[in-house]
């Protein structure tokens, strides 16, 4: 997470900034969508998601979903690394 508390996500047609609090909600939403795409009959379908805090809706397929989920995981990993670094600085 960066110092202005927003996360930039790259969709196929645009970049969207979401707040840090919306990030956690969106992460949980993506976990639910992951269960949907695990079913074989849903792997070829598109879904409509609302990007929290932006008021925008995006139609995504499984490939777009995996790209977004990977971006979220990279942001989360960075956040965890930063937290571990700063927690070591505090006595």
Backbone as XML, in Angstrom:
<?xml version="1.0"?>
<chain id="A" units="angstrom">
  <residue number="1" name="UNK">
    <atom name="N" x="0.850" y="-1.166" z="0.000"/>
    <atom name="CA" x="0.000" y="0.000" z="0.000"/>
    <atom name="C" x="0.899" y="1.232" z="0.000"/>
  </residue>
  <residue number="2" name="UNK">
    <atom name="N" x="0.478" y="2.241" z="-0.695"/>
    <atom name="CA" x="1.320" y="3.425" z="-0.728"/>
    <atom name="C" x="0.860" y="4.454" z="0.292"/>
  </residue>
  <residue number="3" name="UNK">
    <atom name="N" x="1.597" y="5.539" z="0.391"/>
    <atom name="CA" x="1.355" y="6.478" z="1.475"/>
    <atom name="C" x="0.048" y="7.235" z="1.358"/>
  </residue>
  <residue number="4" name="UNK">
    <atom name="N" x="-0.559" y="7.313" z="0.183"/>
    <atom name="CA" x="-1.844" y="7.995" z="0.099"/>
    <atom name="C" x="-3.001" y="7.015" z="0.271"/>
  </residue>
  <residue number="5" name="UNK">
    <atom name="N" x="-2.689" y="5.795" z="0.699"/>
    <atom name="CA" x="-3.671" y="4.784" z="1.060"/>
    <atom name="C" x="-4.597" y="4.398" z="-0.081"/>
  </residue>
  <residue number="6" name="UNK">
    <atom name="N" x="-4.059" y="4.287" z="-1.264"/>
    <atom name="CA" x="-4.841" y="3.789" z="-2.386"/>
    <atom name="C" x="-4.008" y="2.781" z="-3.166"/>
  </residue>
  <residue number="7" name="UNK">
    <atom name="N" x="-4.713" y="1.940" z="-3.901"/>
    <atom name="CA" x="-4.085" y="0.875" z="-4.668"/>
    <atom name="C" x="-4.511" y="1.044" z="-6.117"/>
  </residue>
  <residue number="8" name="UNK">
    <atom name="N" x="-3.542" y="0.959" z="-7.021"/>
    <atom name="CA" x="-3.834" y="1.101" z="-8.443"/>
    <atom name="C" x="-3.966" y="-0.287" z="-9.056"/>
  </residue>
  <residue number="9" name="UNK">
    <atom name="N" x="-5.113" y="-0.526" z="-9.683"/>
    <atom name="CA" x="-5.345" y="-1.785" z="-10.373"/>
    <atom name="C" x="-5.468" y="-1.517" z="-11.860"/>
  </residue>
  <residue number="10" name="UNK">
    <atom name="N" x="-4.801" y="-2.340" z="-12.636"/>
    <atom name="CA" x="-4.819" y="-2.214" z="-14.091"/>
    <atom name="C" x="-5.841" y="-3.187" z="-14.674"/>
  </residue>
  <residue number="11" name="UNK">
    <atom name="N" x="-6.893" y="-2.625" z="-15.242"/>
    <atom name="CA" x="-7.852" y="-3.427" z="-15.982"/>
    <atom name="C" x="-7.454" y="-3.367" z="-17.452"/>
  </residue>
  <residue number="12" name="UNK">
    <atom name="N" x="-8.097" y="-4.147" z="-18.279"/>
    <atom name="CA" x="-7.701" y="-4.211" z="-19.687"/>
    <atom name="C" x="-7.840" y="-2.862" z="-20.387"/>
  </residue>
  <residue number="13" name="UNK">
    <atom name="N" x="-8.809" y="-2.061" z="-19.962"/>
    <atom name="CA" x="-9.060" y="-0.800" z="-20.664"/>
    <atom name="C" x="-8.731" y="0.456" z="-19.863"/>
  </residue>
  <residue number="14" name="UNK">
    <atom name="N" x="-8.402" y="0.324" z="-18.577"/>
    <atom name="CA" x="-8.074" y="1.499" z="-17.766"/>
    <atom name="C" x="-7.460" y="1.098" z="-16.434"/>
  </residue>
  <residue number="15" name="UNK">
    <atom name="N" x="-6.888" y="2.110" z="-15.767"/>
    <atom name="CA" x="-6.366" y="1.942" z="-14.414"/>
    <atom name="C" x="-7.372" y="2.555" z="-13.447"/>
  </residue>
  <residue number="16" name="UNK">
    <atom name="N" x="-7.584" y="1.883" z="-12.332"/>
    <atom name="CA" x="-8.528" y="2.381" z="-11.332"/>
    <atom name="C" x="-7.843" y="2.386" z="-9.980"/>
  </residue>
  <residue number="17" name="UNK">
    <atom name="N" x="-7.968" y="3.487" z="-9.255"/>
    <atom name="CA" x="-7.456" y="3.578" z="-7.890"/>
    <atom name="C" x="-8.573" y="3.212" z="-6.927"/>
  </residue>
  <residue number="18" name="UNK">
    <atom name="N" x="-8.261" y="2.322" z="-5.987"/>
    <atom name="CA" x="-9.223" y="2.023" z="-4.930"/>
    <atom name="C" x="-8.555" y="2.311" z="-3.593"/>
  </residue>
  <residue number="19" name="UNK">
    <atom name="N" x="-9.363" y="2.706" z="-2.633"/>
    <atom name="CA" x="-8.822" y="3.052" z="-1.316"/>
    <atom name="C" x="-8.361" y="1.788" z="-0.604"/>
  </residue>
  <residue number="20" name="UNK">
    <atom name="N" x="-7.549" y="1.993" z="0.411"/>
    <atom name="CA" x="-7.024" y="0.865" z="1.166"/>
    <atom name="C" x="-8.157" y="0.078" z="1.822"/>
  </residue>
  <residue number="21" name="UNK">
    <atom name="N" x="-9.166" y="0.759" z="2.342"/>
    <atom name="CA" x="-10.278" y="0.045" z="2.970"/>
    <atom name="C" x="-11.087" y="-0.732" z="1.933"/>
  </residue>
  <residue number="22" name="UNK">
    <atom name="N" x="-11.263" y="-0.156" z="0.740"/>
    <atom name="CA" x="-11.968" y="-0.869" z="-0.328"/>
    <atom name="C" x="-11.142" y="-2.049" z="-0.845"/>
  </residue>
  <residue number="23" name="UNK">
    <atom name="N" x="-9.831" y="-1.957" z="-0.715"/>
    <atom name="CA" x="-8.947" y="-3.039" z="-1.129"/>
    <atom name="C" x="-9.321" y="-4.333" z="-0.415"/>
  </residue>
  <residue number="24" name="UNK">
    <atom name="N" x="-9.532" y="-4.265" z="0.893"/>
    <atom name="CA" x="-9.838" y="-5.472" z="1.673"/>
    <atom name="C" x="-11.198" y="-6.031" z="1.294"/>
  </residue>
  <residue number="25" name="UNK">
    <atom name="N" x="-12.171" y="-5.158" z="1.064"/>
    <atom name="CA" x="-13.482" y="-5.621" z="0.616"/>
    <atom name="C" x="-13.359" y="-6.294" z="-0.749"/>
  </residue>
  <residue number="26" name="UNK">
    <atom name="N" x="-12.627" y="-5.672" z="-1.660"/>
    <atom name="CA" x="-12.468" y="-6.197" z="-3.015"/>
    <atom name="C" x="-11.740" y="-7.535" z="-2.997"/>
  </residue>
  <residue number="27" name="UNK">
    <atom name="N" x="-10.760" y="-7.674" z="-2.112"/>
    <atom name="CA" x="-10.034" y="-8.940" z="-1.986"/>
    <atom name="C" x="-10.997" y="-10.057" z="-1.605"/>
  </residue>
  <residue number="28" name="UNK">
    <atom name="N" x="-11.882" y="-9.810" z="-0.659"/>
    <atom name="CA" x="-12.861" y="-10.822" z="-0.255"/>
    <atom name="C" x="-13.850" y="-11.111" z="-1.378"/>
  </residue>
  <residue number="29" name="UNK">
    <atom name="N" x="-14.231" y="-10.095" z="-2.115"/>
    <atom name="CA" x="-15.114" y="-10.300" z="-3.265"/>
    <atom name="C" x="-14.442" y="-11.200" z="-4.298"/>
  </residue>
  <residue number="30" name="UNK">
    <atom name="N" x="-13.167" y="-10.961" z="-4.558"/>
    <atom name="CA" x="-12.433" y="-11.790" z="-5.516"/>
    <atom name="C" x="-12.319" y="-13.240" z="-5.043"/>
  </residue>
  <residue number="31" name="UNK">
    <atom name="N" x="-12.209" y="-13.444" z="-3.742"/>
    <atom name="CA" x="-12.182" y="-14.811" z="-3.218"/>
    <atom name="C" x="-13.492" y="-15.532" z="-3.533"/>
  </residue>
  <residue number="32" name="UNK">
    <atom name="N" x="-14.611" y="-14.831" z="-3.409"/>
    <atom name="CA" x="-15.907" y="-15.429" z="-3.733"/>
    <atom name="C" x="-16.013" y="-15.720" z="-5.227"/>
  </residue>
  <residue number="33" name="UNK">
    <atom name="N" x="-15.526" y="-14.807" z="-6.045"/>
    <atom name="CA" x="-15.571" y="-15.001" z="-7.495"/>
    <atom name="C" x="-14.682" y="-16.179" z="-7.893"/>
  </residue>
  <residue number="34" name="UNK">
    <atom name="N" x="-13.611" y="-16.368" z="-7.173"/>
    <atom name="CA" x="-12.708" y="-17.483" z="-7.448"/>
    <atom name="C" x="-13.446" y="-18.809" z="-7.353"/>
  </residue>
  <residue number="35" name="UNK">
    <atom name="N" x="-14.313" y="-18.943" z="-6.367"/>
    <atom name="CA" x="-15.109" y="-20.164" z="-6.217"/>
    <atom name="C" x="-16.019" y="-20.363" z="-7.427"/>
  </residue>
  <residue number="36" name="UNK">
    <atom name="N" x="-16.569" y="-19.279" z="-7.944"/>
    <atom name="CA" x="-17.441" y="-19.347" z="-9.114"/>
    <atom name="C" x="-16.671" y="-19.868" z="-10.332"/>
  </residue>
  <residue number="37" name="UNK">
    <atom name="N" x="-15.491" y="-19.319" z="-10.576"/>
    <atom name="CA" x="-14.712" y="-19.705" z="-11.750"/>
    <atom name="C" x="-14.070" y="-21.099" z="-11.619"/>
  </residue>
  <residue number="38" name="UNK">
    <atom name="N" x="-14.053" y="-21.661" z="-10.434"/>
    <atom name="CA" x="-13.494" y="-23.004" z="-10.279"/>
    <atom name="C" x="-14.404" y="-24.076" z="-10.889"/>
  </residue>
  <residue number="39" name="UNK">
    <atom name="N" x="-15.665" y="-23.756" z="-11.040"/>
    <atom name="CA" x="-16.591" y="-24.710" z="-11.652"/>
    <atom name="C" x="-16.377" y="-24.722" z="-13.158"/>
  </residue>
  <residue number="40" name="UNK">
    <atom name="N" x="-16.255" y="-25.906" z="-13.729"/>
    <atom name="CA" x="-15.969" y="-26.038" z="-15.162"/>
    <atom name="C" x="-16.976" y="-25.313" z="-16.049"/>
  </residue>
  <residue number="41" name="UNK">
    <atom name="N" x="-18.247" y="-25.368" z="-15.701"/>
    <atom name="CA" x="-19.253" y="-24.734" z="-16.553"/>
    <atom name="C" x="-19.175" y="-23.202" z="-16.532"/>
  </residue>
  <residue number="42" name="UNK">
    <atom name="N" x="-18.429" y="-22.634" z="-15.593"/>
    <atom name="CA" x="-18.328" y="-21.174" z="-15.487"/>
    <atom name="C" x="-17.040" y="-20.607" z="-16.075"/>
  </residue>
  <residue number="43" name="UNK">
    <atom name="N" x="-16.128" y="-21.456" z="-16.468"/>
    <atom name="CA" x="-14.816" y="-20.980" z="-16.938"/>
    <atom name="C" x="-14.882" y="-20.179" z="-18.233"/>
  </residue>
  <residue number="44" name="UNK">
    <atom name="N" x="-15.925" y="-20.348" z="-19.009"/>
    <atom name="CA" x="-16.039" y="-19.613" z="-20.276"/>
    <atom name="C" x="-16.996" y="-18.425" z="-20.167"/>
  </residue>
  <residue number="45" name="UNK">
    <atom name="N" x="-17.553" y="-18.206" z="-19.005"/>
    <atom name="CA" x="-18.534" y="-17.130" z="-18.825"/>
    <atom name="C" x="-17.855" y="-15.824" z="-18.437"/>
  </residue>
  <residue number="46" name="UNK">
    <atom name="N" x="-18.546" y="-14.730" z="-18.708"/>
    <atom name="CA" x="-18.135" y="-13.405" z="-18.249"/>
    <atom name="C" x="-19.003" y="-13.027" z="-17.066"/>
  </residue>
  <residue number="47" name="UNK">
    <atom name="N" x="-18.445" y="-12.227" z="-16.182"/>
    <atom name="CA" x="-19.230" y="-11.721" z="-15.054"/>
    <atom name="C" x="-19.065" y="-10.211" z="-14.969"/>
  </residue>
  <residue number="48" name="UNK">
    <atom name="N" x="-20.017" y="-9.571" z="-14.325"/>
    <atom name="CA" x="-19.980" y="-8.132" z="-14.112"/>
    <atom name="C" x="-19.649" y="-7.887" z="-12.651"/>
  </residue>
  <residue number="49" name="UNK">
    <atom name="N" x="-18.575" y="-7.149" z="-12.416"/>
    <atom name="CA" x="-18.193" y="-6.820" z="-11.037"/>
    <atom name="C" x="-18.212" y="-5.317" z="-10.856"/>
  </residue>
  <residue number="50" name="UNK">
    <atom name="N" x="-18.512" y="-4.894" z="-9.647"/>
    <atom name="CA" x="-18.429" y="-3.476" z="-9.305"/>
    <atom name="C" x="-17.114" y="-3.267" z="-8.569"/>
  </residue>
  <residue number="51" name="UNK">
    <atom name="N" x="-16.327" y="-2.322" z="-9.065"/>
    <atom name="CA" x="-15.053" y="-2.001" z="-8.421"/>
    <atom name="C" x="-15.371" y="-1.049" z="-7.272"/>
  </residue>
  <residue number="52" name="UNK">
    <atom name="N" x="-15.150" y="-1.483" z="-6.023"/>
    <atom name="CA" x="-15.555" y="-0.676" z="-4.873"/>
    <atom name="C" x="-14.876" y="0.694" z="-4.845"/>
  </residue>
  <residue number="53" name="UNK">
    <atom name="N" x="-15.672" y="1.672" z="-4.459"/>
    <atom name="CA" x="-15.155" y="3.031" z="-4.324"/>
    <atom name="C" x="-15.034" y="3.800" z="-5.619"/>
  </residue>
  <residue number="54" name="UNK">
    <atom name="N" x="-15.156" y="3.127" z="-6.749"/>
    <atom name="CA" x="-14.997" y="3.813" z="-8.032"/>
    <atom name="C" x="-16.338" y="4.075" z="-8.705"/>
  </residue>
  <residue number="55" name="UNK">
    <atom name="N" x="-17.359" y="3.325" z="-8.316"/>
    <atom name="CA" x="-18.660" y="3.441" z="-8.966"/>
    <atom name="C" x="-18.662" y="2.835" z="-10.363"/>
  </residue>
  <residue number="56" name="UNK">
    <atom name="N" x="-17.611" y="2.102" z="-10.709"/>
    <atom name="CA" x="-17.499" y="1.532" z="-12.052"/>
    <atom name="C" x="-17.767" y="0.034" z="-12.016"/>
  </residue>
  <residue number="57" name="UNK">
    <atom name="N" x="-18.352" y="-0.424" z="-13.114"/>
    <atom name="CA" x="-18.598" y="-1.845" z="-13.304"/>
    <atom name="C" x="-17.701" y="-2.339" z="-14.431"/>
  </residue>
  <residue number="58" name="UNK">
    <atom name="N" x="-17.193" y="-3.552" z="-14.263"/>
    <atom name="CA" x="-16.328" y="-4.143" z="-15.280"/>
    <atom name="C" x="-16.830" y="-5.537" z="-15.617"/>
  </residue>
  <residue number="59" name="UNK">
    <atom name="N" x="-16.894" y="-5.820" z="-16.907"/>
    <atom name="CA" x="-17.223" y="-7.151" z="-17.386"/>
    <atom name="C" x="-15.902" y="-7.889" z="-17.571"/>
  </residue>
  <residue number="60" name="UNK">
    <atom name="N" x="-15.735" y="-8.990" z="-16.837"/>
    <atom name="CA" x="-14.464" y="-9.705" z="-16.891"/>
    <atom name="C" x="-14.696" y="-11.184" z="-17.179"/>
  </residue>
  <residue number="61" name="UNK">
    <atom name="N" x="-13.688" y="-11.796" z="-17.757"/>
    <atom name="CA" x="-13.676" y="-13.242" z="-17.956"/>
    <atom name="C" x="-12.649" y="-13.828" z="-16.999"/>
  </residue>
  <residue number="62" name="UNK">
    <atom name="N" x="-12.419" y="-15.119" z="-17.095"/>
    <atom name="CA" x="-11.503" y="-15.780" z="-16.158"/>
    <atom name="C" x="-10.071" y="-15.258" z="-16.296"/>
  </residue>
  <residue number="63" name="UNK">
    <atom name="N" x="-9.665" y="-14.889" z="-17.502"/>
    <atom name="CA" x="-8.300" y="-14.391" z="-17.704"/>
    <atom name="C" x="-8.120" y="-13.014" z="-17.074"/>
  </residue>
  <residue number="64" name="UNK">
    <atom name="N" x="-9.112" y="-12.144" z="-17.265"/>
    <atom name="CA" x="-9.064" y="-10.820" z="-16.627"/>
    <atom name="C" x="-9.111" y="-10.963" z="-15.115"/>
  </residue>
  <residue number="65" name="UNK">
    <atom name="N" x="-9.948" y="-11.877" z="-14.664"/>
    <atom name="CA" x="-10.061" y="-12.124" z="-13.226"/>
    <atom name="C" x="-8.714" y="-12.543" z="-12.638"/>
  </residue>
  <residue number="66" name="UNK">
    <atom name="N" x="-8.051" y="-13.499" z="-13.292"/>
    <atom name="CA" x="-6.750" y="-13.959" z="-12.785"/>
    <atom name="C" x="-5.718" y="-12.837" z="-12.777"/>
  </residue>
  <residue number="67" name="UNK">
    <atom name="N" x="-5.756" y="-11.971" z="-13.766"/>
    <atom name="CA" x="-4.848" y="-10.827" z="-13.809"/>
    <atom name="C" x="-5.108" y="-9.894" z="-12.620"/>
  </residue>
  <residue number="68" name="UNK">
    <atom name="N" x="-6.360" y="-9.585" z="-12.365"/>
    <atom name="CA" x="-6.717" y="-8.694" z="-11.258"/>
    <atom name="C" x="-6.345" y="-9.338" z="-9.926"/>
  </residue>
  <residue number="69" name="UNK">
    <atom name="N" x="-6.644" y="-10.626" z="-9.801"/>
    <atom name="CA" x="-6.325" y="-11.329" z="-8.556"/>
    <atom name="C" x="-4.815" y="-11.342" z="-8.319"/>
  </residue>
  <residue number="70" name="UNK">
    <atom name="N" x="-4.023" y="-11.555" z="-9.367"/>
    <atom name="CA" x="-2.561" y="-11.520" z="-9.238"/>
    <atom name="C" x="-2.070" y="-10.145" z="-8.790"/>
  </residue>
  <residue number="71" name="UNK">
    <atom name="N" x="-2.663" y="-9.094" z="-9.333"/>
    <atom name="CA" x="-2.290" y="-7.740" z="-8.923"/>
    <atom name="C" x="-2.601" y="-7.531" z="-7.442"/>
  </residue>
  <residue number="72" name="UNK">
    <atom name="N" x="-3.765" y="-7.992" z="-7.017"/>
    <atom name="CA" x="-4.152" y="-7.853" z="-5.614"/>
    <atom name="C" x="-3.178" y="-8.615" z="-4.712"/>
  </residue>
  <residue number="73" name="UNK">
    <atom name="N" x="-2.788" y="-9.810" z="-5.131"/>
    <atom name="CA" x="-1.839" y="-10.602" z="-4.346"/>
    <atom name="C" x="-0.479" y="-9.910" z="-4.243"/>
  </residue>
  <residue number="74" name="UNK">
    <atom name="N" x="-0.034" y="-9.290" z="-5.331"/>
    <atom name="CA" x="1.245" y="-8.554" z="-5.282"/>
    <atom name="C" x="1.152" y="-7.378" z="-4.312"/>
  </residue>
  <residue number="75" name="UNK">
    <atom name="N" x="0.035" y="-6.651" z="-4.330"/>
    <atom name="CA" x="-0.139" y="-5.540" z="-3.388"/>
    <atom name="C" x="-0.167" y="-6.061" z="-1.949"/>
  </residue>
  <residue number="76" name="UNK">
    <atom name="N" x="-0.842" y="-7.167" z="-1.742"/>
    <atom name="CA" x="-0.935" y="-7.737" z="-0.401"/>
    <atom name="C" x="0.431" y="-8.218" z="0.091"/>
  </residue>
  <residue number="77" name="UNK">
    <atom name="N" x="1.201" y="-8.853" z="-0.766"/>
    <atom name="CA" x="2.551" y="-9.306" z="-0.406"/>
    <atom name="C" x="3.429" y="-8.114" z="-0.041"/>
  </residue>
  <residue number="78" name="UNK">
    <atom name="N" x="3.351" y="-7.055" z="-0.820"/>
    <atom name="CA" x="4.125" y="-5.837" z="-0.540"/>
    <atom name="C" x="3.715" y="-5.248" z="0.807"/>
  </residue>
  <residue number="79" name="UNK">
    <atom name="N" x="2.418" y="-5.216" z="1.054"/>
    <atom name="CA" x="1.917" y="-4.700" z="2.323"/>
    <atom name="C" x="2.459" y="-5.523" z="3.493"/>
  </residue>
  <residue number="80" name="UNK">
    <atom name="N" x="2.440" y="-6.843" z="3.370"/>
    <atom name="CA" x="2.947" y="-7.711" z="4.438"/>
    <atom name="C" x="4.444" y="-7.491" z="4.660"/>
  </residue>
  <residue number="81" name="UNK">
    <atom name="N" x="5.209" y="-7.331" z="3.575"/>
    <atom name="CA" x="6.647" y="-7.077" z="3.700"/>
    <atom name="C" x="6.904" y="-5.747" z="4.390"/>
  </residue>
  <residue number="82" name="UNK">
    <atom name="N" x="6.156" y="-4.718" z="4.011"/>
    <atom name="CA" x="6.306" y="-3.408" z="4.648"/>
    <atom name="C" x="5.957" y="-3.480" z="6.128"/>
  </residue>
  <residue number="83" name="UNK">
    <atom name="N" x="4.891" y="-4.203" z="6.445"/>
    <atom name="CA" x="4.468" y="-4.329" z="7.835"/>
    <atom name="C" x="5.544" y="-5.016" z="8.666"/>
  </residue>
  <residue number="84" name="UNK">
    <atom name="N" x="6.116" y="-6.093" z="8.128"/>
    <atom name="CA" x="7.169" y="-6.809" z="8.861"/>
    <atom name="C" x="8.375" y="-5.914" z="9.072"/>
  </residue>
  <residue number="85" name="UNK">
    <atom name="N" x="8.722" y="-5.128" z="8.043"/>
    <atom name="CA" x="9.869" y="-4.231" z="8.157"/>
    <atom name="C" x="9.628" y="-3.187" z="9.239"/>
  </residue>
  <residue number="86" name="UNK">
    <atom name="N" x="8.468" y="-2.544" z="9.215"/>
    <atom name="CA" x="8.199" y="-1.491" z="10.174"/>
    <atom name="C" x="7.966" y="-2.042" z="11.588"/>
  </residue>
  <residue number="87" name="UNK">
    <atom name="N" x="7.420" y="-3.248" z="11.692"/>
    <atom name="CA" x="7.206" y="-3.816" z="13.030"/>
    <atom name="C" x="8.543" y="-4.146" z="13.690"/>
  </residue>
  <residue number="88" name="UNK">
    <atom name="N" x="9.579" y="-4.419" z="12.899"/>
    <atom name="CA" x="10.901" y="-4.687" z="13.460"/>
    <atom name="C" x="11.559" y="-3.399" z="13.965"/>
  </residue>
  <residue number="89" name="UNK">
    <atom name="N" x="11.147" y="-2.264" z="13.428"/>
    <atom name="CA" x="11.730" y="-0.986" z="13.833"/>
    <atom name="C" x="11.163" y="-0.500" z="15.160"/>
  </residue>
  <residue number="90" name="UNK">
    <atom name="N" x="9.982" y="-0.969" z="15.510"/>
    <atom name="CA" x="9.335" y="-0.534" z="16.742"/>
    <atom name="C" x="9.753" y="-1.456" z="17.870"/>
  </residue>
  <residue number="91" name="UNK">
    <atom name="N" x="10.355" y="-0.893" z="18.915"/>
    <atom name="CA" x="10.842" y="-1.742" z="20.032"/>
    <atom name="C" x="9.701" y="-2.304" z="20.858"/>
  </residue>
</chain>
